[in-house]
Amino acid sequence: VGVDEETAASPAFGIEAFQQDRSIVVDLHGATHAGHCTLEVIGMDGRRVLTSDVETPGGTARARLDASSLAQAAWFVRAINGGHQSVQRIVFTGTK
């Protein structure tokens, strides 16, 4: 219930997020609703600190979020596409 099963014809919606310099890079795949996704960076307190809309032609995209204002901490990156969402926790070191 509430989980999409991956098939060869339609890969499951998901993200891979990582730090690169003072940015957070997010690779999206399997986005099949509306041609775009909303990305959010959320603190451990539940507060959204960054939001971005990303075009997902063909269901995939790579986005770079300016994270220079973020503190060194653990953050959640969430992607929303239609009724689907994917969340990944990252540790942002600020200087990597």
N, C-alpha and C positions, 0 to 999 in steps of 0.2 A: 504494500500500500504506500503510495506516494513516492515510489522509486521507479525511475525509468530504466528498463533493461536495454542494454546495448545490443544492437544488431549490426550486421555488416552494412546494411543499407542506411542506418541512422545511428551514428555514434552518440553516446550519452553526452549531455551538456556538462561541461566542466571547465576548470581553469587551472593554470599553473602560474603562480606569482612568485617573484624573486626580486631582490634588491640589486640594482646596478647603479653604482655611484650614489647620487642623492635622489634617485628615482625608484619607483616600484614599477616593474615591467609585468604585465599580465598577458598571458597567452590564453585565448578563448577558443573553444572548439565545441561543435555540436549545437550551436545556436540556431534554432530553426523557426523562431517566432519573431515576426515583425521586422527583421533585418537590422536590428540594433539591440544592444545590451546596455544596462546601466551598471556602472562599477561604483563601489563604495569602499572606503577605508574606514574601519570602525575601531574605536578604542576598546580597551578591556572594560570600560565603564558603560559601553553601549552607545556612545556618542559618535555620530558620523562626522568625520573631519575632512574627508575629500569625497567628491562625487563627480562622475564623468559619464557622458553618453558616448557610446562607441558604435560605429557602423560595423556590421558583421556580414559583409557580402560572402555568400557561399557558406555561411555558418562559422567562419573562423576570423580571427583578428588578433593583432598584437597592439597593446596600448601601453603607453608610458605615462605614468602619473608623477608629477613633480612633488616629491616628498620632502623637500628641503626644510619645510616648516615643522616636520614631525620630530618628536622626541625619540631618543633611543628607547625602544620598548617593543613589546609584542603587540601586533595589530592583526585585525581580521580584514581580509580582502573578500568582498562579496560581489558576485556578478548575478544580475537578474535578467532573465530573458523570458518574456511571457509569464507563465505560471511556474517557471523553473528557476532555481537558484543554486549556486555553488559557492562554497565558502572555504577559504584556506587561511590558516594562521601563518604569519611570517614574523621573524624577529628583525627589526630594523636597527642597524647599528649606527647609522648616520654618517659614517666615514668610509664605508667599504668601497 
